[in-house]
Amino acid sequence: MASENQNKRPFPHNNNNPTTRASPTCPSSTKKCIGDEKMVGTANNGRFRQAFSVVNGGQDLGPNSAPASNAGSECGGIEFTREDVEALLNEKPKRKDRFNLKERCDNMVEYIKRLKLCIKWFQELEGSYLLEQEKLQNTLDSAEQKCNEIEVLMKNKEEELNSIIMELRRNYTSLQEKFTKEESDKLAAMDCLAREKEARLNIERSQASLSEELARAQRDLLSANQKISSLNDMYKRLQEYNTSLQQYNGKLHTDLSTVEDELKRIEKDKATMVENLSMLRGQLTMSRASQDEAIKQKDALVNEAACLRAELHQVRDDRDRLQSQAQALTTDMVKYKESSEKYSAELDILTTRTSELEATCSSQSNQLKILQTQLATAEEKLQLSDSSALETRTEYEGQKKLINELQTRLADAEFKLVEGEMLRKKLHNTILELKGNIRVFCRVRPLLPDDGISTEGKVITYPTSTEVLGRGIDVGQNGQKHSFTFDQVFMPDATQDDVFVEISQLVQSALDGYKVCIFAYGQTGSGKTYTMMGRPGHPEQKGLIPRSLEQIFQTRQALKAQGWRYEMQVSMLEIYNETIRDLLSTNRSSSTDNGVAGKQYAIKHDGNGNTHVSDLTILDVRSAKEVSFLLDQAEQSRSVGKTQMNEQSSRSHFVFTLRIFGINESTEQQVQGVLNLIDLAGSERLSKSGSTGDRLKETQAINKSLSSLSDVIFALAKKEDHIPFRNSKLTYLLQPCLGGDSKTLMFVNISPDPSSVGESLCSLRFAARVNACEIGIPRRQTNNNVRPSDSRLSYG
């Protein structure tokens, strides 16, 4: 079990800088020394040394304001400054004789006592800070309550005034809109009236012009009728003249025929009428001339008749056109008369409406003046309310400043608590390293849809007391509660990043030259593989192994500026049915899958505490991407199977090892670190897993190796002379991590399923025994010749 000095609540981090305060005085008889550093007490010259600041804005506390918890305690009247604590942490033991173990042991015991004294003083200081924080919180709550009451009162007044103002503004706006609407209607009516008047004048002018045009058209029609009658008379005369010409022509034709008859008779009587030939020829010539003249006159008359016909046709067309124009003008005149009558009626209506609108406008103007008077009165009331609201707001600002001051003091107090908690953690880790304890983190996975529901409520709960907050876990079984305390407890809502933050410094130790081992333990389906490897395809859910590699390679790149150069090697193996398998081997024998023994690997330990696996594939790596590719390759080669408890249950122990060799080119300092990250197979009960055949053999081998691990832990806890590391391949491989000088961390993964409460209790009890084991003080390898001749990777 973890020691009671671990039972401290981690406080949230605060970035404010601490101030200083004077330490209370204490009697000179109670002063104690830590090494060469003096405790804070009454100095010879009567002055106080500056310790940690108080929470009340840097004011000094007198002797009577010291924490009440110091009275009667072992460290009463003693205070520590930051310089005292740092000197205590950085103090190196004075060793006159390296082989005088008793003196070294006494010095170490005395040093641990002083550390415990410092821790107890911090606990008492923390209690006083908690009381001060509670007082400040009560003051803050009362101030906030008063401020809230003032705010509510002010909000009520503001709402009341705002409602009155809004109502007046709405009335004013509605009246303004009505007035604007009436004004617009009045203007529109006046515009419409002006347009009607103008239209009426235009109509009258157009009517007069149309009357004149009608008169002109009538005169033109009368003249055209007279011209048509004269043309008709002329046409009649021409027709008579043509008739007479036709009669004359017929007469001429008749005469011509008679003349021709006579000519024939004359020709017959030529002989008889030779004497009258000359006379007849002359008459014939004359008749022909007259005939030609008659024909010419006939042609002239025909042309004149054609011209007269064309003129007559044109006159008829002009008459028809003038008649149509006269008819159209008559129709337009009728329409204009009708529209003028209509416009006159509308003009009368608009005149009546205009008078009505003028009367309405005058009444609304009077009403508007009344409303303006009311608005002025309301504005005066609003000014009065604004002044009262300003006074209330001033009072509110004062209360707000007071609250801000109280919050600042509370933040300072919280920062001091956080600083004290950080120092407590540092001291606690120092004590653990000095003791050589294995650190244990507990992680509870979330409930899954397939998990059952307990009728008795939650199986797993978390205590909220200050001493074990964040480090305690309670498990209920058959009405009985079992409590456990570890170095850290992660609740189901903890993310992968939250978990990695707690182990990041441990991973950093591998680069500093330490041997680091982190392994996950728990029953099948409790989330071990998820914690170590994460979920493939989801970068935000990467496990501890990928995140550790990313941090190591990023730090390696940052340390190049300080002259450090690192070489890194990777190997991965699994222990399946007490047989070691190389997960990076490119020519893995298929006989292993068929149950026939393949290549045999031997585990060897050397005198320096390093472990070697013979013929194991070891690869040089230069980036996190290369290691990620190798992890994917190993994941595909790892043995998994399906059981009733887990769809993809790991059937082997997976061991990832990263060996780090670094050298500083400027100082020629060399370091060699080893990072072992192990995902153990889950313990399971045959009654629940339902394993048969090969799964049954795997379950038996897993439970046997985990039982051997439990035997080793029991032996270490009892500090027996013989530790049974050789009982299984797993314990023999982990011997340097469990019994050497390695920094070791165990993750115990717990399932919240009520049906797994028995297995969860077994895991927690085992983790508590592991937490109580002391394996030795971690040792940093910084020798100049730390690099072994064998290039195979070591595990310790």
Secondary structure as the mmCIF struct_conf table of DSSP 4:
data_model
#
loop_
_struct_conf.conf_type_id
_struct_conf.id
_struct_conf.beg_label_comp_id
_struct_conf.beg_label_asym_id
_struct_conf.beg_label_seq_id
_struct_conf.end_label_comp_id
_struct_conf.end_label_asym_id
_struct_conf.end_label_seq_id
HELX_RH_3T_P HELX_RH_3T_P1 GLU A 4 GLN A 6
HELX_LH_PP_P HELX_LH_PP_P1 ARG A 9 HIS A 13
HELX_LH_PP_P HELX_LH_PP_P2 ASN A 16 PRO A 18
STRN STRN1 THR A 20 ALA A 22
HELX_LH_PP_P HELX_LH_PP_P3 SER A 23 THR A 25
HELX_RH_3T_P HELX_RH_3T_P2 SER A 28 THR A 30
STRN STRN2 CYS A 33 ILE A 34
TURN_TY1_P TURN_TY1_P1 GLY A 35 ASP A 36
STRN STRN3 GLU A 37 LYS A 38
HELX_LH_PP_P HELX_LH_PP_P4 MET A 39 MET A 39
STRN STRN4 VAL A 40 VAL A 40
BEND BEND1 GLY A 41 GLY A 41
TURN_TY1_P TURN_TY1_P2 ASN A 44 ASN A 45
BEND BEND2 GLY A 46 GLY A 46
HELX_LH_PP_P HELX_LH_PP_P5 ARG A 47 ARG A 49
STRN STRN5 GLN A 50 PHE A 52
HELX_LH_PP_P HELX_LH_PP_P6 SER A 53 VAL A 54
TURN_TY1_P TURN_TY1_P3 VAL A 55 GLY A 58
HELX_LH_PP_P HELX_LH_PP_P7 GLN A 59 LEU A 61
HELX_RH_3T_P HELX_RH_3T_P3 PRO A 63 SER A 65
BEND BEND3 ALA A 66 ALA A 66
HELX_RH_3T_P HELX_RH_3T_P4 ALA A 68 ASN A 70
TURN_TY1_P TURN_TY1_P4 ALA A 71 GLY A 72
BEND BEND4 SER A 73 SER A 73
TURN_TY1_P TURN_TY1_P5 GLU A 74 GLY A 77
STRN STRN6 GLU A 79 GLU A 79
HELX_RH_AL_P HELX_RH_AL_P1 ARG A 82 ASN A 90
BEND BEND5 LYS A 96 LYS A 96
TURN_TY1_P TURN_TY1_P6 ARG A 98 PHE A 99
HELX_RH_AL_P HELX_RH_AL_P2 LEU A 101 LYS A 268
TURN_TY1_P TURN_TY1_P7 ASP A 269 ASP A 269
HELX_RH_AL_P HELX_RH_AL_P3 LYS A 270 MET A 273
BEND BEND6 VAL A 274 VAL A 274
TURN_TY1_P TURN_TY1_P8 GLU A 275 ASN A 276
HELX_RH_AL_P HELX_RH_AL_P4 LEU A 277 LYS A 435
TURN_TY1_P TURN_TY1_P9 GLY A 436 GLY A 436
STRN STRN7 ASN A 437 ASN A 437
HELX_LH_PP_P HELX_LH_PP_P8 ILE A 438 ILE A 438
STRN STRN8 ARG A 439 VAL A 444
HELX_LH_PP_P HELX_LH_PP_P9 ARG A 445 LEU A 448
TURN_TY1_P TURN_TY1_P10 PRO A 449 ASP A 450
BEND BEND7 ASP A 451 ASP A 451
TURN_TY1_P TURN_TY1_P11 THR A 455 GLU A 456
BEND BEND8 GLY A 457 GLY A 457
BEND BEND9 VAL A 459 VAL A 459
STRN STRN9 ILE A 460 THR A 461
BEND BEND10 SER A 465 SER A 465
TURN_TY1_P TURN_TY1_P12 THR A 466 ARG A 471
STRN STRN10 GLY A 472 GLN A 477
TURN_TY1_P TURN_TY1_P13 ASN A 478 GLY A 479
STRN STRN11 GLN A 480 THR A 485
BEND BEND11 ASP A 487 ASP A 487
STRN STRN12 GLN A 488 PHE A 490
TURN_TY1_P TURN_TY1_P14 PRO A 492 ASP A 493
HELX_RH_AL_P HELX_RH_AL_P5 GLN A 496 LEU A 511
TURN_TY1_P TURN_TY1_P15 ASP A 512 GLY A 513
STRN STRN13 LYS A 515 GLY A 522
STRN STRN14 GLN A 523 GLN A 523
TURN_TY1_P TURN_TY1_P16 THR A 524 GLY A 525
BEND BEND12 SER A 526 GLY A 527
HELX_RH_AL_P HELX_RH_AL_P6 LYS A 528 MET A 533
STRN STRN15 GLY A 534 GLY A 534
TURN_TY1_P TURN_TY1_P17 PRO A 536 GLY A 537
HELX_RH_3T_P HELX_RH_3T_P5 PRO A 539 GLN A 541
STRN STRN16 LYS A 542 LYS A 542
HELX_RH_AL_P HELX_RH_AL_P7 LEU A 544 ALA A 558
HELX_RH_3T_P HELX_RH_3T_P6 LEU A 559 GLN A 562
TURN_TY1_P TURN_TY1_P18 GLY A 563 GLY A 563
STRN STRN17 TRP A 564 TYR A 576
TURN_TY1_P TURN_TY1_P19 ASN A 577 GLU A 578
STRN STRN18 THR A 579 ASP A 582
TURN_TY1_P TURN_TY1_P20 LEU A 583 LEU A 584
TURN_TY1_P TURN_TY1_P21 THR A 586 ASN A 587
HELX_RH_AL_P HELX_RH_AL_P8 SER A 590 ASP A 593
TURN_TY1_P TURN_TY1_P22 ASN A 594 GLY A 595
BEND BEND13 VAL A 596 VAL A 596
STRN STRN19 ILE A 603 HIS A 605
TURN_TY1_P TURN_TY1_P23 GLY A 607 ASN A 608
BEND BEND14 GLY A 609 GLY A 609
STRN STRN20 THR A 611 VAL A 613
TURN_TY1_P TURN_TY1_P24 SER A 614 ASP A 615
STRN STRN21 LEU A 619 VAL A 621
BEND BEND15 SER A 623 SER A 623
HELX_RH_AL_P HELX_RH_AL_P9 ALA A 624 SER A 637
BEND BEND16 ARG A 638 ARG A 638
STRN STRN22 VAL A 640 GLY A 641
BEND BEND17 GLN A 644 MET A 645
TURN_TY1_P TURN_TY1_P25 GLU A 647 GLN A 648
STRN STRN23 SER A 649 SER A 650
BEND BEND18 SER A 652 SER A 652
STRN STRN24 HIS A 653 ASN A 664
TURN_TY1_P TURN_TY1_P26 GLU A 665 THR A 667
STRN STRN25 GLN A 670 ASP A 679
HELX_LH_PP_P HELX_LH_PP_P10 LEU A 680 GLY A 682
STRN STRN26 SER A 683 SER A 683
HELX_RH_AL_P HELX_RH_AL_P10 LEU A 686 SER A 689
TURN_TY1_P TURN_TY1_P27 GLY A 693 GLY A 693
HELX_RH_AL_P HELX_RH_AL_P11 ASP A 694 LYS A 718
TURN_TY1_P TURN_TY1_P28 LYS A 719 LYS A 719
BEND BEND19 ASP A 721 ASP A 721
HELX_RH_3T_P HELX_RH_3T_P7 PHE A 725 ASN A 727
BEND BEND20 SER A 728 SER A 728
HELX_RH_AL_P HELX_RH_AL_P12 LYS A 729 LEU A 733
TURN_TY1_P TURN_TY1_P29 LEU A 734 LEU A 734
HELX_RH_AL_P HELX_RH_AL_P13 GLN A 735 GLY A 739
BEND BEND21 GLY A 740 ASP A 741
STRN STRN27 LYS A 743 ILE A 750
HELX_RH_3T_P HELX_RH_3T_P8 PRO A 754 SER A 756
HELX_RH_AL_P HELX_RH_AL_P14 VAL A 757 ALA A 772
STRN STRN28 GLU A 774 GLU A 774
TURN_TY1_P TURN_TY1_P30 ASN A 784 ASN A 785
BEND BEND22 ARG A 787 ARG A 787
BEND BEND23 SER A 789 ASP A 790
BEND BEND24 ARG A 792 ARG A 792
HELX_LH_PP_P HELX_LH_PP_P11 LEU A 793 LEU A 793
STRN STRN29 SER A 794 SER A 794
#
